[in-house]
Amino acid sequence: MSTWRETEVACPQCGQVQHVRVLKGMHITRLPEQRAAILRGDLQRAQCAACGVGFRYEAQSIYTDFSRYEYVAVEPPQGGDWRALRAHHIGVFDRTFQMGPAVASDLAGGVCPRLVFGLGALREKLLCWDAGLDDRVLELCKASWCAREGVETSSTLLRLEAVLDGGHMMLAVLEPSVRVGDAGVFSLPKLKARAVIQKDQIEKLHRRQTTLIAEVPWLKEPWLVDLHDAHPDRG
């Protein structure tokens, strides 16, 4: 069951106290309006009434939508040791599903769980899955673009912004969110550029994904399918 809590935070620019509604446990099956808010980028996003600066409140949560067999563990951006966090969330998943009642265990068999860092990364997963795309192929598209542009994958943040008519992908090249001020308060990512990946390129990468993933082996990690967060430079 999803519940809300009111959280008081100080504006990172002027210090004015703001009230942010935070969703505790994003069990979306019966909350389609909140799924829509995630896709719009509105969830837990606030604008200071005094100075107008925008920010987002990020916190650890679990996103579930069992009608779509989606289970995503959500951590704040730049959340620290991803291996330890992954181990924690695997434990939570196993206790909830694998060791739970038979109906829960049966449900878990159809779920492909993921760990993401930030609501922007959660939005990307939902966009990807809604378009019927494999998220590993999406990450290979990012790797291909970075290689073509001579960009380091460990220092550039790419997020799927939209799936265009015809099946092409629009990627946003972003300056990542960083924590500002109170715990849980993060800056909004700044758009630096956009890139379009053509459908024929996506299909080519899909056909060659087994070979190509060997070149970016951290994409084979269970749970964390992200070119950036599981990069070896993250430690």
ABEGO torsion letter per residue (X at the ends): XBBBBBBBBBBAAAGBBBBBBBBBEBBAAABAAAAAAAAAGABGBBBBAAAGBBBBBBBBBBBBBAAAGBBBBBBBBGAEBAAAAAAAAAAAAAAAAAABBAAAAAAAAABBBBBBBEAAAAAAAAAAAAAGBBAAAAAAAAAAAAAAAGBBAAABBBBBABBBBGGBBBBBBBBBBBBBEBBGBBBBBBBABBBBBBAAAAAAAAAAAAAAAAABAAAABBGBBBAAAABAAAX
